[in-house]
Amino acid sequence: MTTFRAFLVEKNEDGSFVRSVVERELADLPEGELLIDVKYSSLNYKDALSATGSPGVTRNYPHTPGIDVAGTVVESTVTDFAVGDEVVVIGFDLGMNTSGGFGERVRVPANWAVPLPHGLSLEEAMILGTAGFTAALSVHKLEQSGMSPKGGPVLVSGATGGVGCVAITLLDQLGYEPHAVTGKAHQHEFLRSIGAREILSREDLEVGGDRPLLKELWGGVVDTVGGGMLFNAIKGLRYGQSAAACGLVNSPNIPATVLPFILRHVNLLGIDSVELPLPKKVEIWDKLAGVWKLNELTTLKKSTLSLTTLSEAIDTMLKGEMVGRGLVDLAL
């Protein structure tokens, strides 16, 4: 195969962006030790930003987004991987300024790839994708900082999104009491079905924004939105507990004081899945394939997308209407 199908975003002279499915040449791909036949990808918020010209994600066009890849090695110039090996690639520069998973082929450095862990299929790995990995990494880091099921309910913001729904499902399976924050009143049944014990509105979490501290409620926080809601969650942490910040859908700014940190001994933990060293990525993937394997993983797959339906799904995500995980099947 010298050509392959890909979802391509191009920039017009007037600064607008157009998306289409095209045939690309293998020669269009960057250099790298591994050429991968992409079986599945997934749709993440960062992909939607890349597809609409966000310079904070992608600088150069034309470009194929897709920060997640699960597939089979078809060419390798290193001994660590052989032709036929099944691999997962997330993070680093994939889908940002390096041609990504919304194409049937990617070429990447070998040190971006993780062998598909035993216990996960390629499809399951991409139902999780970067969003699921980030949720697991958040829970992992919170537990390293002392979070336990005995510490009180765990608040999850952006609960219907990819990170949120995986975090709720995982926390429930691990014996925690997840409380979900969402602006989607019509999705309460879905959230309860995946383990949310209580559901709060965005307005609920904004109450008390002018107060230095709030009632001690949370044994932990997984936050995907940032802004005032994140700091209100921090103000409501129980003594010594932590909030994991992994998103900025609402705002990258926090209207903060030091009072919760010095009076309640709480922590704000940063979560990054992009430049996370490969051994740590392997550790988290192995947990997701083993002791943290989600019993109801397939229920989080709310849509199966093809290259031709991606554009509409991207618009849905940017409107805040996407629920659960969107799996991209390159065979469709």
KEKE-3310 file (N, C-alpha, C; in steps of 0.2 Angstrom, whole numbers, plus 5000, padded with zeros to 4 digits):
npx = (5004:5004:4997:4984:4969:4964:4958:4958:4963:4963:4969:4962:4966:4959:4959:4950:4945:4944:4938:4941:4940:4953:4964:4980:4998:5011:5023:5020:5020:5029:5046:5051:5053:5043:5030:5013:4999:4984:4971:4961:4955:4952:4940:4945:4944:4955:4958:4947:4949:4961:4956:4949:4958:4965:4979:4986:4986:4989:5000:5004:4997:4991:4984:4982:4973:4971:4975:4976:4981:4978:4985:4993:5010:5018:5030:5046:5061:5068:5074:5065:5052:5042:5036:5019:5017:5005:5001:5000:4998:4999:4998:5013:5019:5009:4996:4995:5006:5011:5007:4991:4980:4968:4969:4973:4986:5001:5016:5029:5041:5049:5050:5038:5028:5018:5018:5003:4994:4993:4976:4969:4960:4963:4952:4946:4957:4956:4943:4945:4957:4966:4958:4953:4964:4970:4960:4963:4976:4974:4967:4976:4987:4980:4978:4991:4994:4986:4973:4958:4945:4939:4940:4930:4917:4921:4923:4919:4921:4914:4907:4901:4909:4924:4935:4928:4918:4925:4932:4922:4917:4928:4931:4920:4921:4932:4928:4925:4915:4908:4904:4895:4897:4888:4882:4871:4856:4848:4856:4857:4853:4861:4873:4871:4870:4883:4889:4888:4884:4879:4872:4877:4873:4881:4879:4877:4890:4896:4892:4896:4907:4913:4917:4931:4933:4925:4912:4919:4919:4924:4933:4942:4946:4942:4946:4940:4938:4943:4945:4933:4925:4934:4942:4932:4929:4942:4941:4932:4938:4941:4951:4968:4967:4966:4965:4965:4970:4966:4961:4954:4942:4932:4940:4957:4961:4962:4953:4960:4965:4978:4972:4965:4975:4985:4977:4970:4978:4978:4980:4984:4985:4994:4990:4996:4996:5003:5017:5021:5033:5038:5039:5030:5018:5017:5015:5002:4994:4995:4989:4976:4973:4973:4972:4964:4955:4940:4924:4913:4916:4913:4901:4904:4906:4899:4897:4901:4913:4917:4929:4922:4911:4917:4918:4906:4904:4915:4910:4899:4905:4912:4901:4898:4890:4894:4894:4901:4912:4919:4923:4934:4933:4944:4941:4929)
npy = (4994:5010:5022:5029:5031:5046:5058:5075:5091:5107:5123:5138:5152:5163:5161:5152:5135:5119:5102:5086:5069:5061:5053:5049:5050:5038:5044:5056:5056:5059:5056:5041:5026:5017:5011:5011:5001:5008:5003:5007:5023:5037:5050:5065:5080:5088:5084:5089:5103:5104:5101:5112:5123:5127:5136:5133:5119:5114:5119:5119:5117:5108:5095:5080:5076:5067:5060:5048:5031:5014:4999:4989:4985:4988:4991:4991:4998:4995:4984:4982:4981:4971:4967:4965:4966:4972:4988:5003:5020:5035:5053:5062:5070:5066:5068:5081:5090:5081:5069:5061:5049:5049:5043:5030:5025:5028:5036:5034:5039:5025:5026:5031:5022:5009:4992:4983:4980:4964:4958:4968:4972:4979:4988:4990:4997:5009:5013:5017:5026:5042:5050:5040:5035:5046:5048:5037:5039:5051:5046:5036:5045:5053:5042:5039:5051:5049:5047:5037:5025:5027:5040:5049:5055:5056:5069:5072:5082:5088:5077:5069:5068:5061:5059:5061:5051:5039:5040:5040:5028:5020:5024:5020:5006:5003:5005:5017:5032:5040:5057:5066:5080:5089:5098:5093:5089:5079:5068:5062:5049:5040:5044:5039:5025:5022:5023:5034:5041:5053:5068:5083:5100:5112:5124:5121:5119:5131:5139:5149:5155:5167:5165:5161:5148:5132:5120:5105:5092:5083:5069:5068:5075:5074:5084:5092:5104:5116:5134:5143:5133:5123:5128:5130:5117:5113:5121:5114:5102:5089:5088:5087:5081:5079:5087:5083:5090:5090:5096:5110:5115:5124:5135:5141:5148:5151:5157:5160:5158:5156:5150:5137:5128:5131:5130:5119:5109:5104:5097:5102:5093:5091:5084:5076:5068:5068:5071:5062:5050:5035:5023:5025:5027:5014:5007:5012:5008:4995:4993:4997:4986:4976:4974:4986:4984:4988:4983:4986:4992:4993:5000:5013:5017:5027:5030:5025:5029:5034:5039:5047:5052:5059:5073:5079:5074:5080:5094:5092:5089:5101:5109:5105:5094:5080:5064:5052:5040:5042:5031:5028:5019:5013:5004:5006)
npz = (5000:4995:4996:5007:5016:5023:5036:5033:5037:5031:5028:5022:5011:5016:5030:5035:5039:5031:5031:5025:5018:5011:4999:5004:5002:5007:5007:5012:5025:5041:5046:5055:5066:5066:5056:5056:5054:5056:5066:5075:5082:5093:5097:5104:5114:5111:5098:5092:5093:5086:5073:5070:5069:5080:5086:5098:5098:5085:5073:5060:5044:5028:5039:5048:5061:5077:5091:5096:5094:5089:5083:5071:5068:5053:5047:5053:5060:5071:5084:5095:5091:5080:5064:5063:5077:5089:5094:5105:5104:5112:5115:5116:5102:5093:5082:5084:5079:5072:5059:5063:5071:5063:5051:5040:5041:5051:5055:5067:5080:5088:5102:5106:5106:5114:5118:5115:5129:5138:5140:5135:5120:5104:5101:5113:5119:5113:5116:5128:5126:5125:5134:5143:5148:5154:5164:5172:5176:5183:5195:5199:5203:5213:5222:5226:5233:5244:5244:5247:5248:5260:5263:5259:5248:5230:5219:5202:5189:5173:5169:5159:5149:5140:5149:5161:5162:5161:5173:5183:5181:5184:5197:5204:5202:5210:5223:5227:5231:5219:5214:5203:5192:5181:5166:5159:5160:5155:5155:5167:5170:5163:5169:5182:5179:5176:5188:5196:5212:5217:5209:5203:5198:5187:5192:5206:5210:5208:5219:5232:5228:5232:5244:5256:5260:5259:5265:5271:5261:5250:5247:5237:5221:5203:5190:5176:5170:5175:5180:5190:5195:5198:5208:5218:5221:5226:5238:5245:5248:5259:5274:5270:5258:5240:5224:5207:5192:5176:5164:5154:5150:5154:5159:5159:5169:5187:5200:5214:5231:5244:5255:5257:5255:5265:5276:5276:5272:5259:5242:5225:5211:5196:5180:5167:5151:5140:5138:5147:5154:5145:5153:5163:5156:5152:5164:5168:5158:5159:5171:5168:5159:5168:5184:5185:5175:5166:5170:5163:5151:5137:5138:5139:5126:5116:5103:5087:5075:5058:5046:5038:5045:5055:5055:5058:5071:5077:5077:5085:5097:5100:5103:5115:5117:5116:5122:5133:5126:5109:5097:5084:5070:5058:5048:5043)
capx = (5000:5008:4992:4980:4963:4965:4954:4963:4961:4967:4968:4961:4969:4955:4960:4945:4947:4940:4939:4938:4943:4957:4970:4987:5004:5015:5028:5018:5021:5035:5051:5050:5055:5038:5025:5008:4992:4979:4964:4956:4957:4946:4939:4946:4943:4961:4957:4942:4953:4966:4952:4947:4963:4968:4986:4989:4987:4992:5003:5005:4991:4986:4986:4978:4972:4970:4980:4976:4981:4979:4985:4998:5016:5019:5037:5050:5068:5071:5073:5060:5045:5042:5030:5014:5016:5000:5004:4996:5002:4995:5002:5019:5016:5005:4990:4996:5010:5013:5001:4989:4976:4963:4972:4975:4993:5005:5023:5031:5046:5048:5049:5031:5024:5018:5015:4996:4995:4988:4970:4965:4960:4964:4946:4946:4962:4954:4937:4949:4961:4969:4953:4952:4971:4970:4956:4966:4982:4972:4965:4983:4991:4977:4979:4998:4993:4983:4965:4956:4937:4936:4941:4924:4915:4926:4920:4921:4918:4914:4906:4898:4914:4928:4939:4924:4914:4929:4934:4917:4916:4934:4931:4914:4923:4937:4924:4924:4908:4909:4899:4896:4895:4886:4876:4867:4851:4845:4861:4858:4852:4868:4879:4869:4871:4890:4891:4888:4880:4875:4874:4877:4874:4887:4877:4878:4897:4898:4889:4901:4913:4915:4920:4938:4933:4918:4912:4923:4915:4927:4939:4946:4943:4945:4943:4942:4935:4947:4941:4930:4923:4940:4944:4927:4930:4947:4939:4928:4941:4943:4958:4974:4965:4969:4962:4969:4967:4968:4957:4952:4936:4929:4945:4963:4963:4959:4952:4963:4970:4982:4969:4963:4981:4988:4973:4967:4983:4976:4985:4982:4990:4994:4990:4998:4997:5006:5025:5023:5038:5035:5038:5024:5013:5016:5012:4995:4991:4995:4983:4969:4972:4973:4968:4959:4951:4933:4919:4907:4920:4909:4895:4906:4907:4892:4897:4907:4913:4921:4932:4917:4907:4921:4917:4900:4905:4919:4905:4895:4910:4913:4895:4897:4885:4896:4893:4904:4918:4918:4928:4935:4935:4947:4939:4922)
capy = (5000:5017:5027:5027:5036:5050:5064:5080:5098:5111:5130:5142:5158:5168:5159:5147:5128:5114:5095:5081:5063:5061:5048:5052:5045:5036:5049:5062:5055:5060:5050:5037:5019:5012:5012:5007:5001:5010:4999:5011:5029:5039:5057:5068:5087:5091:5083:5094:5109:5103:5101:5119:5128:5130:5136:5130:5112:5112:5125:5119:5113:5103:5091:5074:5075:5060:5059:5041:5026:5007:4996:4984:4987:4985:4992:4993:4998:4994:4977:4982:4980:4967:4967:4961:4968:4976:4993:5008:5026:5041:5058:5065:5075:5062:5071:5088:5093:5075:5066:5057:5043:5049:5041:5022:5024:5033:5034:5038:5036:5019:5027:5034:5016:5004:4986:4982:4976:4958:4959:4973:4972:4986:4991:4992:5002:5015:5015:5021:5031:5047:5052:5035:5035:5052:5047:5032:5043:5055:5041:5034:5050:5054:5037:5040:5056:5047:5046:5030:5025:5029:5047:5053:5055:5059:5074:5072:5087:5086:5070:5065:5068:5055:5058:5060:5045:5034:5041:5038:5020:5017:5025:5015:4999:5003:5005:5024:5035:5046:5062:5069:5087:5090:5103:5090:5086:5073:5063:5059:5041:5038:5044:5034:5018:5020:5022:5041:5041:5059:5072:5090:5104:5117:5130:5119:5119:5138:5142:5150:5157:5172:5163:5158:5140:5129:5114:5099:5087:5079:5065:5069:5078:5074:5090:5092:5110:5122:5140:5144:5127:5119:5131:5129:5110:5113:5124:5109:5096:5087:5090:5083:5077:5082:5088:5082:5095:5087:5099:5117:5116:5130:5141:5139:5152:5149:5163:5156:5160:5150:5148:5130:5124:5131:5129:5112:5105:5100:5097:5102:5089:5092:5078:5077:5062:5069:5070:5057:5046:5029:5018:5027:5025:5007:5006:5014:5004:4988:4993:4997:4979:4971:4975:4991:4983:4990:4978:4988:4996:4994:5004:5020:5018:5030:5031:5022:5034:5033:5045:5051:5054:5062:5080:5080:5072:5086:5099:5090:5089:5108:5112:5102:5089:5074:5060:5046:5039:5041:5026:5029:5013:5015:4999:5009)
capz = (5000:4995:4998:5012:5017:5029:5037:5032:5038:5027:5029:5016:5011:5021:5037:5037:5038:5028:5032:5020:5018:5005:4998:5005:5000:5012:5007:5015:5033:5044:5047:5061:5065:5065:5051:5059:5051:5061:5066:5079:5085:5096:5096:5110:5113:5108:5091:5089:5093:5080:5067:5069:5068:5087:5086:5104:5097:5079:5070:5052:5040:5030:5045:5050:5068:5080:5096:5099:5089:5091:5077:5070:5065:5046:5045:5059:5059:5077:5087:5100:5088:5074:5060:5066:5084:5091:5098:5106:5104:5114:5118:5113:5097:5088:5080:5086:5073:5068:5057:5068:5070:5059:5044:5040:5042:5054:5056:5073:5083:5092:5109:5107:5106:5120:5116:5117:5135:5138:5143:5131:5113:5101:5101:5120:5121:5110:5119:5133:5123:5130:5139:5148:5151:5159:5170:5176:5178:5189:5200:5201:5207:5219:5227:5228:5237:5250:5243:5248:5248:5267:5264:5257:5241:5225:5214:5195:5184:5166:5170:5154:5144:5140:5155:5167:5162:5163:5180:5187:5181:5188:5205:5207:5203:5215:5229:5229:5230:5214:5213:5196:5190:5173:5164:5155:5165:5152:5155:5174:5170:5160:5174:5187:5176:5176:5195:5200:5217:5217:5203:5205:5192:5187:5197:5212:5211:5208:5225:5237:5225:5235:5251:5256:5261:5259:5269:5269:5258:5245:5248:5231:5215:5197:5187:5168:5167:5177:5182:5197:5198:5201:5215:5223:5223:5231:5244:5248:5250:5266:5277:5268:5252:5234:5217:5201:5187:5169:5159:5155:5146:5156:5159:5161:5175:5194:5205:5219:5237:5247:5261:5257:5255:5271:5282:5276:5270:5253:5236:5218:5207:5189:5176:5160:5148:5133:5139:5153:5152:5143:5158:5167:5152:5152:5171:5168:5153:5162:5176:5164:5156:5173:5190:5184:5169:5168:5169:5159:5147:5131:5139:5138:5119:5114:5096:5083:5070:5053:5044:5034:5050:5060:5055:5061:5078:5080:5078:5091:5103:5101:5106:5122:5116:5115:5128:5133:5121:5102:5094:5077:5067:5052:5043:5041)
cpx = (5004:5003:4987:4974:4965:4960:4959:4960:4966:4965:4968:4965:4966:4955:4955:4948:4942:4942:4937:4942:4946:4961:4976:4992:5008:5021:5026:5019:5028:5040:5049:5052:5049:5032:5019:5002:4987:4972:4959:4959:4952:4946:4940:4945:4949:4960:4952:4945:4958:4962:4949:4952:4966:4976:4990:4990:4991:4994:5003:4999:4994:4989:4980:4978:4972:4976:4981:4977:4982:4979:4991:5004:5017:5026:5040:5057:5072:5069:5067:5053:5046:5036:5025:5012:5010:5002:4998:5000:4997:5000:5008:5016:5011:4998:4990:5000:5013:5007:4998:4984:4970:4965:4974:4982:4996:5012:5026:5037:5045:5046:5042:5026:5024:5015:5008:4997:4990:4982:4966:4965:4961:4958:4945:4951:4959:4947:4940:4952:4964:4965:4953:4959:4972:4966:4960:4972:4980:4970:4972:4986:4987:4978:4986:4998:4989:4975:4964:4948:4935:4937:4935:4923:4920:4922:4923:4917:4918:4912:4904:4904:4919:4931:4934:4920:4918:4931:4928:4916:4922:4933:4925:4917:4928:4934:4923:4916:4909:4903:4900:4894:4894:4881:4871:4862:4848:4850:4862:4857:4858:4873:4877:4871:4878:4893:4891:4883:4875:4877:4872:4877:4880:4886:4879:4886:4900:4896:4895:4907:4916:4918:4927:4938:4926:4918:4916:4919:4919:4933:4944:4942:4946:4942:4945:4940:4939:4942:4939:4928:4928:4942:4939:4928:4936:4945:4935:4931:4942:4950:4963:4972:4967:4964:4967:4966:4970:4964:4956:4947:4932:4934:4951:4965:4959:4959:4954:4966:4973:4978:4968:4970:4985:4984:4970:4972:4982:4981:4981:4987:4989:4994:4991:5000:5001:5014:5026:5028:5035:5034:5032:5018:5012:5013:5005:4991:4990:4990:4977:4968:4971:4969:4963:4955:4943:4929:4914:4910:4916:4903:4897:4907:4900:4892:4903:4907:4918:4924:4927:4912:4910:4919:4911:4901:4910:4915:4901:4899:4911:4907:4894:4892:4887:4896:4897:4910:4916:4924:4928:4937:4937:4944:4932:4923)
cpy = (5006:5023:5024:5033:5040:5056:5070:5087:5102:5119:5134:5148:5164:5166:5154:5140:5123:5107:5091:5074:5062:5055:5052:5047:5044:5041:5055:5062:5057:5054:5047:5030:5015:5015:5008:5007:5002:5006:5004:5018:5031:5047:5060:5076:5090:5090:5088:5101:5109:5104:5108:5125:5131:5130:5133:5122:5111:5119:5125:5114:5113:5098:5086:5074:5068:5059:5052:5036:5019:5003:4991:4987:4984:4986:4994:4993:4997:4986:4976:4980:4976:4968:4963:4963:4973:4982:4999:5014:5032:5046:5060:5070:5072:5066:5079:5092:5087:5071:5061:5051:5043:5048:5033:5020:5030:5031:5038:5035:5030:5020:5031:5028:5012:4998:4985:4978:4970:4960:4965:4972:4979:4990:4994:4997:5009:5018:5020:5027:5036:5049:5046:5034:5040:5051:5042:5035:5047:5051:5039:5039:5052:5049:5038:5046:5055:5046:5038:5031:5027:5036:5051:5052:5059:5063:5073:5077:5085:5079:5066:5065:5062:5054:5057:5054:5039:5034:5039:5031:5017:5018:5020:5008:4998:5004:5012:5026:5041:5050:5066:5076:5087:5096:5100:5086:5080:5067:5060:5051:5038:5038:5039:5027:5017:5021:5029:5040:5047:5063:5079:5094:5109:5122:5128:5120:5126:5142:5143:5152:5163:5171:5160:5151:5138:5123:5109:5093:5081:5075:5065:5072:5076:5079:5091:5099:5116:5128:5139:5137:5123:5122:5130:5122:5109:5116:5119:5103:5095:5088:5085:5080:5082:5082:5087:5086:5092:5091:5107:5119:5122:5136:5138:5143:5150:5155:5160:5160:5154:5147:5140:5126:5125:5130:5122:5107:5101:5101:5098:5099:5090:5085:5079:5070:5062:5068:5065:5052:5039:5024:5019:5025:5018:5004:5007:5010:4997:4987:4993:4990:4974:4972:4981:4990:4984:4985:4980:4993:4998:4999:5011:5022:5021:5031:5028:5026:5031:5039:5050:5054:5059:5070:5082:5079:5078:5092:5098:5091:5097:5111:5109:5097:5082:5070:5054:5046:5038:5037:5027:5022:5014:5010:5002:5014)
cpz = (5000:4996:5003:5013:5023:5030:5037:5033:5035:5028:5023:5017:5016:5028:5039:5036:5035:5029:5027:5021:5011:5005:4999:5003:5007:5013:5011:5023:5035:5044:5054:5060:5064:5060:5054:5055:5057:5061:5070:5081:5090:5096:5103:5109:5110:5100:5088:5088:5087:5073:5065:5069:5075:5086:5092:5103:5091:5075:5062:5049:5032:5035:5046:5058:5071:5085:5099:5093:5092:5084:5077:5066:5058:5044:5052:5058:5066:5080:5092:5098:5082:5070:5062:5073:5084:5096:5100:5107:5106:5116:5113:5108:5092:5088:5082:5080:5069:5066:5061:5066:5066:5052:5045:5041:5046:5054:5062:5075:5087:5099:5110:5108:5112:5117:5119:5124:5135:5142:5140:5124:5110:5101:5108:5122:5118:5113:5125:5130:5128:5135:5145:5152:5156:5165:5175:5180:5184:5195:5203:5206:5213:5224:5230:5233:5243:5249:5244:5249:5255:5268:5262:5250:5236:5220:5207:5191:5177:5165:5164:5148:5145:5147:5161:5167:5164:5171:5185:5187:5185:5195:5208:5207:5208:5222:5232:5228:5225:5214:5207:5195:5182:5172:5160:5159:5162:5152:5162:5174:5168:5166:5180:5185:5176:5183:5199:5205:5218:5211:5205:5198:5192:5192:5204:5214:5211:5215:5230:5234:5228:5242:5251:5257:5261:5264:5267:5267:5254:5248:5242:5225:5209:5192:5180:5166:5169:5180:5189:5200:5201:5208:5220:5225:5228:5238:5248:5249:5257:5268:5274:5261:5246:5228:5212:5195:5180:5163:5160:5150:5147:5156:5161:5168:5181:5198:5212:5225:5239:5253:5262:5258:5262:5277:5282:5273:5264:5247:5230:5214:5199:5185:5169:5157:5142:5134:5145:5150:5150:5148:5162:5163:5152:5158:5171:5164:5156:5167:5173:5161:5161:5179:5190:5178:5170:5165:5163:5153:5140:5132:5138:5131:5117:5107:5093:5076:5064:5051:5041:5039:5056:5060:5059:5069:5081:5081:5085:5098:5105:5104:5113:5122:5116:5122:5128:5128:5114:5099:5087:5074:5060:5047:5040:5035)
residu = (MET:THR:THR:PHE:ARG:ALA:PHE:LEU:VAL:GLU:LYS:ASN:GLU:ASP:GLY:SER:PHE:VAL:ARG:SER:VAL:VAL:GLU:ARG:GLU:LEU:ALA:ASP:LEU:PRO:GLU:GLY:GLU:LEU:LEU:ILE:ASP:VAL:LYS:TYR:SER:SER:LEU:ASN:TYR:LYS:ASP:ALA:LEU:SER:ALA:THR:GLY:SER:PRO:GLY:VAL:THR:ARG:ASN:TYR:PRO:HIS:THR:PRO:GLY:ILE:ASP:VAL:ALA:GLY:THR:VAL:VAL:GLU:SER:THR:VAL:THR:ASP:PHE:ALA:VAL:GLY:ASP:GLU:VAL:VAL:VAL:ILE:GLY:PHE:ASP:LEU:GLY:MET:ASN:THR:SER:GLY:GLY:PHE:GLY:GLU:ARG:VAL:ARG:VAL:PRO:ALA:ASN:TRP:ALA:VAL:PRO:LEU:PRO:HIS:GLY:LEU:SER:LEU:GLU:GLU:ALA:MET:ILE:LEU:GLY:THR:ALA:GLY:PHE:THR:ALA:ALA:LEU:SER:VAL:HIS:LYS:LEU:GLU:GLN:SER:GLY:MET:SER:PRO:LYS:GLY:GLY:PRO:VAL:LEU:VAL:SER:GLY:ALA:THR:GLY:GLY:VAL:GLY:CYS:VAL:ALA:ILE:THR:LEU:LEU:ASP:GLN:LEU:GLY:TYR:GLU:PRO:HIS:ALA:VAL:THR:GLY:LYS:ALA:HIS:GLN:HIS:GLU:PHE:LEU:ARG:SER:ILE:GLY:ALA:ARG:GLU:ILE:LEU:SER:ARG:GLU:ASP:LEU:GLU:VAL:GLY:GLY:ASP:ARG:PRO:LEU:LEU:LYS:GLU:LEU:TRP:GLY:GLY:VAL:VAL:ASP:THR:VAL:GLY:GLY:GLY:MET:LEU:PHE:ASN:ALA:ILE:LYS:GLY:LEU:ARG:TYR:GLY:GLN:SER:ALA:ALA:ALA:CYS:GLY:LEU:VAL:ASN:SER:PRO:ASN:ILE:PRO:ALA:THR:VAL:LEU:PRO:PHE:ILE:LEU:ARG:HIS:VAL:ASN:LEU:LEU:GLY:ILE:ASP:SER:VAL:GLU:LEU:PRO:LEU:PRO:LYS:LYS:VAL:GLU:ILE:TRP:ASP:LYS:LEU:ALA:GLY:VAL:TRP:LYS:LEU:ASN:GLU:LEU:THR:THR:LEU:LYS:LYS:SER:THR:LEU:SER:LEU:THR:THR:LEU:SER:GLU:ALA:ILE:ASP:THR:MET:LEU:LYS:GLY:GLU:MET:VAL:GLY:ARG:GLY:LEU:VAL:ASP:LEU:ALA:LEU)
# end
